[in-house]
Amino acid sequence: MAKYILKRLGMAVLTILVIIIILFCLLKLMPGSPFNNERLTDAQRAVLEAKYGLNKPLLQQMVIYIKNVLTGDFGVSYSIQTNYPVNKMIGNKLLVSFRLGFFAAVGGILIGMVLGVVSAIFHNGVLDSVTTVVAMLGTSIPAQVLALFFLYLFAYKLSWFPLTYSAKAPFVSLLLPSIALALSPLGIAARFTRNEMLEVMNSEYITLAETKGVPRMKIIFVHTLKNALVPLITTLAPMVVGLMTGSTVLENIFGIPGIGKLFIEAIQSNDYNVVLTLAFIFSAMFIAITLIVDIFYGIIDPRISLSGGEKK
């Protein structure tokens, strides 16, 4: 296990480096610069580029940037907040987006799994029909539409929640957008849990367990649900990363100072350091989730070998 994890960590670091290099080159090839202010003369732009080292050869800039990143230095903002450290700029915004995504992911997935289990147990019954409708609504209605509805009804009409994000009441402020974001993973988790559990429940080894008198609850929660988790985790893992890294539309609707909104602003203003730092964070989180999922595969289903394939 330790050897496998170290190998995957090495691959993860290499992957992140490749991603940073590609993004760095793409940003440099984009038209414009961080100093697009019309009031600046060509001479003033040249002075600013020399100050930040942007006049150096591309390869040299890239080496310097990667070296700084490996030491935890992500540079300063060029245009959004001039000369302000990117680490400090992103820190609080990342925490806000992480909270929003965490509430939505955990709440949506857990409730969706419960609904999927109930739907599978009472297959073709009333509860199955109700949970199926809920899952369909969750996956078909866009989060931004739900967000606008919640904002109008619960914040504007009923005044149960603040209209915009308040740092003094972060939990209450994030409740409505979290629910709006949670419905999509809820619907997906419910649908996948139901379908996978029904497939496992109809398999031969479950039938054999039933004939041997194994208690029904043990069959459902120990054998059936455990085997249904593998495809569910595979499907939901990338979605969790997306939720954790911010939802630009919802952050704009609720006035949430998260990194989704910052990312768009940094791209529009060619603020290279901010864009590269956020891309680095997104990539690192996705790779970390992928590694955790691979390890869980071996824990949830012992038939799966960590080196790939199934154990003989």
C-alpha positions in Angstrom: 0.0 0.0 0.0 2.8 2.5 1.0 4.7 1.8 -2.2 1.6 2.3 -4.3 0.7 5.6 -2.6 4.3 6.9 -3.0 4.2 6.0 -6.7 0.9 7.7 -7.2 2.1 10.8 -5.3 5.1 11.0 -7.7 2.8 10.7 -10.7 0.5 13.4 -9.2 3.4 15.8 -8.7 4.6 15.2 -12.3 1.1 15.7 -13.6 0.7 19.0 -11.8 4.0 20.3 -13.2 2.9 19.4 -16.7 -0.4 21.2 -16.2 1.3 24.3 -14.9 3.7 24.4 -17.8 0.9 24.0 -20.3 -1.2 26.7 -18.7 1.8 29.0 -18.4 2.5 28.7 -22.1 -1.1 29.2 -23.0 -1.5 32.3 -20.9 1.6 33.8 -22.5 0.3 33.1 -26.0 -3.0 34.9 -25.2 -3.3 38.5 -26.6 -2.9 41.4 -24.2 -1.1 41.7 -20.9 -1.8 42.4 -17.3 -1.1 46.1 -18.0 -3.8 46.9 -20.5 -4.6 50.2 -19.0 -5.0 52.7 -21.8 -3.5 55.5 -19.7 -0.2 53.7 -19.6 2.4 54.5 -22.3 4.5 51.9 -24.0 7.5 53.1 -21.9 5.5 52.7 -18.7 4.4 49.2 -19.7 8.0 48.3 -20.4 9.0 49.5 -17.0 6.2 47.4 -15.3 7.1 44.3 -17.3 10.8 44.7 -16.3 9.8 45.1 -12.7 7.8 41.8 -12.6 10.3 40.0 -14.9 7.8 39.6 -17.7 10.4 40.8 -20.2 12.6 37.8 -19.7 12.6 34.8 -22.1 9.6 32.6 -21.7 11.6 29.6 -20.5 13.3 31.6 -17.8 10.0 33.0 -16.6 8.6 29.5 -16.4 11.5 28.1 -14.5 11.4 31.0 -12.0 7.6 30.6 -11.6 7.8 26.8 -11.0 10.7 27.3 -8.5 8.6 29.9 -6.6 5.5 27.6 -6.6 7.5 24.7 -5.1 8.5 27.0 -2.2 4.9 28.2 -1.7 5.4 31.6 -3.3 2.6 32.3 -5.9 3.7 35.9 -6.5 1.6 39.0 -6.5 -1.4 40.3 -8.3 -0.6 42.4 -11.4 -4.0 44.1 -11.9 -6.8 43.0 -9.6 -5.1 44.1 -6.4 -1.7 45.5 -7.5 1.3 44.1 -5.7 -1.0 42.2 -3.2 0.3 38.6 -2.5 -1.8 36.0 -4.3 -1.7 33.7 -1.3 -3.5 36.2 0.9 -5.9 37.2 -1.9 -7.0 33.6 -2.5 -6.9 32.3 1.1 -10.2 33.7 2.4 -12.0 33.3 -0.9 -10.9 29.7 -1.1 -12.3 29.0 2.4 -15.7 30.5 1.5 -15.9 28.4 -1.7 -14.8 25.3 0.1 -17.5 25.7 2.7 -20.1 26.2 0.1 -18.9 23.1 -1.9 -18.5 21.0 1.2 -22.0 21.6 2.5 -23.5 20.9 -1.0 -21.4 17.8 -1.6 -21.8 16.1 1.8 -25.4 17.0 2.2 -26.4 16.1 -1.4 -24.5 12.8 -1.6 -25.5 11.5 1.8 -29.2 12.3 1.3 -29.1 11.0 -2.2 -27.6 7.7 -1.1 -30.3 7.3 1.6 -33.0 7.9 -1.1 -31.3 5.5 -3.4 -31.2 2.8 -0.8 -34.9 3.3 0.1 -35.8 3.3 -3.6 -34.0 0.0 -4.1 -35.5 -1.7 -1.0 -39.0 -0.6 -2.0 -38.5 -1.2 -5.7 -41.6 -0.5 -7.8 -43.4 0.9 -4.8 -44.7 4.3 -3.9 -41.4 5.3 -2.2 -39.5 4.2 -5.3 -41.6 6.5 -7.5 -41.2 9.4 -5.1 -37.5 9.1 -4.9 -37.2 8.7 -8.7 -39.1 11.9 -9.2 -36.9 13.7 -6.7 -33.8 12.4 -8.4 -35.1 13.5 -11.8 -35.9 17.0 -10.6 -32.5 17.3 -8.9 -30.6 16.4 -12.1 -32.8 18.3 -14.5 -33.3 21.7 -12.9 -30.3 24.0 -13.1 -28.8 25.1 -9.8 -29.0 28.8 -10.8 -32.8 28.5 -11.4 -33.2 27.0 -8.0 -31.0 29.6 -6.5 -33.1 32.5 -8.0 -36.3 30.8 -6.7 -34.9 30.3 -3.2 -33.5 33.9 -3.2 -36.9 35.3 -4.2 -39.0 33.2 -1.8 -37.0 32.7 1.3 -34.8 35.7 1.3 -36.9 38.5 -0.4 -40.5 37.5 0.4 -40.1 35.6 3.7 -36.9 37.4 4.9 -35.7 34.1 6.5 -32.2 34.5 5.0 -30.0 37.5 4.0 -30.2 38.6 0.3 -26.4 38.6 0.0 -23.5 36.9 1.7 -22.7 38.2 5.1 -19.3 37.5 6.7 -21.0 37.9 10.1 -23.3 35.0 9.5 -21.5 32.7 7.0 -23.4 29.5 7.8 -26.8 31.1 7.3 -25.6 33.0 4.2 -24.4 29.8 2.6 -27.4 27.6 3.4 -29.6 28.6 0.4 -26.8 28.3 -2.3 -25.7 25.1 -0.7 -29.1 23.6 -1.0 -29.4 24.8 -4.6 -26.0 23.2 -5.4 -26.7 20.0 -3.5 -29.8 18.9 -5.5 -27.7 17.9 -8.5 -25.4 15.5 -6.6 -28.4 14.4 -4.6 -30.2 13.3 -7.8 -27.1 11.6 -9.3 -26.3 9.8 -6.0 -29.9 8.6 -5.6 -30.2 7.4 -9.2 -26.8 5.6 -9.2 -27.3 4.1 -5.7 -30.7 2.7 -6.7 -29.6 1.3 -10.1 -26.4 -0.3 -8.7 -28.1 -1.8 -5.7 -30.8 -3.3 -7.8 -28.2 -4.8 -10.1 -26.2 -6.2 -7.1 -29.4 -7.5 -5.4 -30.2 -9.5 -8.5 -26.8 -11.1 -8.7 -26.2 -14.8 -7.9 -24.1 -14.3 -4.7 -26.9 -12.2 -3.1 -29.4 -15.0 -4.0 -27.1 -17.5 -2.4 -26.8 -15.4 0.7 -30.6 -15.2 1.0 -30.9 -19.0 0.6 -28.4 -19.4 3.5 -30.5 -17.3 5.7 -28.3 -14.2 6.0 -30.4 -11.4 7.5 -31.9 -9.0 5.0 -30.4 -5.9 6.6 -26.9 -7.4 6.5 -27.4 -8.3 2.8 -28.5 -4.7 2.0 -25.9 -2.7 4.0 -22.9 -5.1 4.1 -23.0 -6.8 0.7 -25.2 -4.8 -1.6 -24.4 -1.2 -0.7 -20.7 -1.9 -0.3 -20.5 -3.2 -3.9 -22.7 -0.4 -5.2 -20.3 2.3 -3.8 -17.5 1.7 -6.3 -19.3 3.1 -9.5 -21.0 5.8 -7.3 -17.6 7.1 -6.1 -16.2 7.1 -9.6 -19.1 9.2 -10.8 -19.3 11.7 -8.0 -15.6 12.3 -7.3 -15.1 14.8 -10.2 -18.3 16.6 -9.2 -17.1 17.0 -5.6 -14.0 18.8 -6.9 -16.1 21.1 -9.0 -18.3 21.9 -6.0 -15.3 22.6 -3.8 -13.7 25.0 -6.2 -16.6 27.3 -6.4 -19.7 28.0 -8.6 -19.3 31.2 -10.4 -23.0 31.7 -11.2 -24.2 31.1 -7.7 -21.4 33.2 -6.2 -22.6 36.1 -8.4 -26.3 35.5 -7.5 -25.7 35.5 -3.7 -22.8 37.9 -3.7 -20.4 35.2 -2.3 -16.8 36.3 -2.3 -15.4 33.0 -3.6 -12.8 31.9 -6.0 -15.1 31.1 -8.9 -15.8 34.8 -9.4 -12.2 35.6 -8.8 -11.1 33.1 -11.5 -13.2 34.8 -14.2 -12.0 38.2 -13.2 -8.4 37.1 -13.3 -8.8 35.6 -16.8 -10.5 38.8 -18.1 -7.7 41.0 -16.7 -4.8 38.6 -17.7 -3.7 38.5 -14.1 -1.3 35.6 -14.7 -0.3 34.8 -11.2 -3.9 34.6 -10.0 -5.0 32.4 -12.9 -2.1 30.0 -12.5 -2.5 29.7 -8.8 -6.2 28.9 -9.1 -5.5 26.4 -11.9 -2.8 24.8 -9.6 -5.3 24.5 -6.8 -8.0 23.0 -9.0 -5.5 20.5 -10.5 -4.1 19.5 -7.1 -7.6 19.0 -5.7 -8.7 16.8 -8.6 -5.6 14.7 -8.5 -5.9 14.3 -4.7 -9.5 13.2 -5.0 -8.5 10.7 -7.7 -5.8 9.3 -5.5 -8.2 8.9 -2.5 -10.8 7.2 -4.8 -8.2 4.7 -6.0 -7.3 3.8 -2.5 -10.9 3.5 -1.5 -11.5 1.1 -4.3 -9.1 -1.4 -2.6 -10.8 -0.9 0.8 -14.4 -1.1 -0.4 -13.9 -4.0 -2.8 -11.0 -6.3 -2.0 -11.3 -7.9 -5.4 -9.9 -4.8 -6.9 -6.1 -4.7 -6.9 -4.4 -1.3 -6.2 -2.1 -2.0 -9.1 -5.0 -2.2 -11.5 -7.3 -5.0 -12.5 -8.8 -7.6 -10.3 -7.0 -9.9 -7.8 -6.8 -13.5 -9.0 
